[in-house]
Amino acid sequence: MPVYAIVVNLIHRTRALPVPVRYGATIGMVAVIFALQQAVAPWLPEGYPILPFFIAILLSAALFDHGTGLLAVTLSALLAATFPITPDGRPRVEETGELVAIGLFVAVGATMAFVIEALHRAIAAQRAAHAELLRSERKRILLLHEFRHRTRNDLGSLVGLLHLRARAAGSAAAQEGLREAAQHALALARVHTRLSAADLDDGAMIDTSVFLHGLCADLGSATAAEGLRPVVLTMDAEAHPLDSERGVQLGLVLNETITNALKYAFPEDRQGRIHVRFWREGGEFVLTVADDGIGLPPEGDLDPAPSSAPHGSGLGTRLLRALAAQLRGSFARHPGPGGSGTLAELRFPVPQPGRRP
């Protein structure tokens, strides 16, 4: 624990002591200072050695309150004015100058007590404000988790409804469209589930490594559960903090690219491998999804589209480019090394600290 925090906690406790204890301790501190002063008086030059009493004033005002500080000032002034320190026993206060010195001592000591009290109150206000900020932050994080929980539940209900509608649809095209919509809703639900697991301390930031590894594990489990072809899915992701809004878009891009690779790159139960990488390259984050399959069809053919649609106008392609645009980045798909397989690549700028997307 920092020294500052230790001191603040100590003062918080001493200020909460009962009044008799605080005032008794103040009297004791003044008495100790006076006794020490008298013990070394023979070795002190003639005058008014009242400076040591400032120690008692400072300690009493700092540890307790301004009332004990003022008590220390009063007792110290009385002792300084009454008790002799010279060998011949002359009283301290003999001349006007000496009275002025005592008066200045009282004024300075009282000012110290009130200034220290003002600092006490400022620290107390700061502690109260900090505690309120912590309460607000905890409440915000709880609300965020509740929102994600409700979102997952609502999306789960939507997926079930879309599947029911698909079974009741009158045409094969309608059934396929509803099933695909259900898959997109399921992907969004999966992303929100993993956002909660990848939260950092503030609840609004995620750890990209935890988040992306979790999503890949979910997709791998879903693939195995559906009895799809034996495709190995591997992940290599660096850990970086990322706000949850960008996390949603990043997760959807990952889901869509992996789904496309599973859907098109490995026909006829062909075995294969999909490798996902995420890293920072200069001022950009880079996500790549590489497979060793037969290669994807032209971009416009990834999703059913009218024959008159221009090249590259498929729904999947438009979705990926729209998500990349929301990240203020770019999405591209290339043949893999040596023309084997496909490499999908997303690039988007690293967000600047303190700036909203």
Secondary structure, 3 states (H helix, E strand, C coil): CCHHHHHHHHHHHHHCCCHHHHHHHHHHHHHHHHHHHHHCHHHCCCCCCCCCHHHHHHHHHHHCCHHHHHHHHHHHHHHHHHCCCCCCCCCCCCCHHHHHHHHHHHHHHHHHHHHHHHHHHHHHHHHHHHHHHHHHHHHHHHHHHHHHHHHHHHHHHHHHHHHHHHHHCCCHHHHHHHHHHHHHHHHHHHHHHHHHHCECCCCCEEEHHHHHHHHHHHHHHHHHHCCCCCEEEEEEECCCEEEHHHHHHHHHHHHHHHHHHHHHCCCCCCCEEEEEEEEEECCEEEEEEEECCCCCCCHHHCCCCCCCCCCCCCHHHHHHHHHHHHCCCEEEEEECHHHCCEEEEEEEECCCCCCCC
